[in-house]
Amino acid sequence: MTFRIGTEDLRLLAEIGFLGIGRGRAADAAAIFAFLRLQRPDLEAGHVGGALSELAQGRPAEAAEMLRNAPQTESVLAFRALAHGRAGDRRMAQEILGDLGFMRAGMAVMEIAEGAAKG
């Protein structure tokens, strides 16, 4: 059986997932974000949340891979840089930082990526 969940309900699920990560329930949050990716693979919340779940569980390489397959928005790129930085791949973090600069990304996004690229 296939069903579509409404946009507001998806937003609420994303908020619950992000709260779960913040409260040390990253594995539980990962299930929410996996559902969001299935329902709306075109939205960044499921990808970013899933990656943050992986980071919180000490799996930066998995986080980077998840974001590599996501829509390449500014936020996704910033968190990709963070994941690569945490995985020790400073070269890729720097490359993504350059992409964000070319895109003229916002200051908050650039700060995330710069911190990852510097180590």
N, C-alpha and C positions, 0 to 999 in steps of 0.2 A: 504494500500500500504506500503510495506517495502522497505527501501533503506539503503545502507551502505554509510557512508561518509568517505572520505579518511583520512589517518593518519595526513597529514599536516593540513587539515581543522579542525580535532579534536584538534590538538595542538593549533591552532589559537583560537578556541573557549575556550579552557582552559585558555589561556593567557587573553582573554577578561574577562572571569569570575573572575580570580584573580585580574585583574585591577579594576573590578567592586566592589569587596569587599574592596579594598584599597581606593576607592573613595566613600564609604558609600552606595553602591547600593547592599548590601548583598542579599536582597530578589530577585532582578533581577538576580544576579549571581547564586542563588540557582536553578533557572530554567535551566540555561546553564549546571550546574553540574548534574542535574537530567537527562538531555538529554545525557550527556557523560556517565553516569552510565548505561543508557539503551543501548547505542550503543556499549560500551566497558566495561562491568562490570569487566573484568580482569585487567584493568588499574587502578592505584591508583589515578590519577588526579581527576576523577569525585567524588570519595569518599572523598579525602582530601579536595577538593574545597567545596563540599557540607557540610562537617563538619565545615570548616572555616566559611562558610556562617551562619551556625547555631550558632557558637560561637559569631560571630559578631552581631547576633540578640539576644544574651543573653540566648541561649538555649544549655548549655553545655551537659546536659543529652542526648538530641537528637543527638548532635554531636558524643558523645561516642557510642551511639547505632549504628549510621550510620557506624562508623569505625569498630565496632565489626563484621559487616557483610562484610567487605572489605577484599581483599587479604592482608594477614598479612606481609607486607613488613616493612622494618625498618622505613620508613617515616610514614606509617600508624600507626605503634605502637607508635612512638614518639608523633604524634598528638592525638592518643587515650589517652596517658598518660596526655597530656595537657588538653584534654576535661574532663577526670576524675578528675584531679586536680582542674579545675575550677568549677566542680560540687560538690567539697568538699569530694570526695572519694580518699583520700590520700593513703589508703591501696592498692587500685587497681593501682593507679599511680606508687606506689613503686614496685608492682609486675611486671608491664610492664617494668619499668626501669631495673629490674633484668633480664627479658627476653632479653632486648636489650643488656645488658652486656654480657649475655651468647652468643648472636649472634655476639659479637664484633662489634657492630654498630659504625659508624663513629662519630667523635667528635661533629659535628654540631647536629646530631640526638640526641646524648646523652645529650647535653646541653638543648635541648627542653624538653626532658623527665625529666631531673634532676630538672629543674626549676619548673615543674609541681608537682613533687613528694615532693619537699621541701615546696611548698606553697608560 
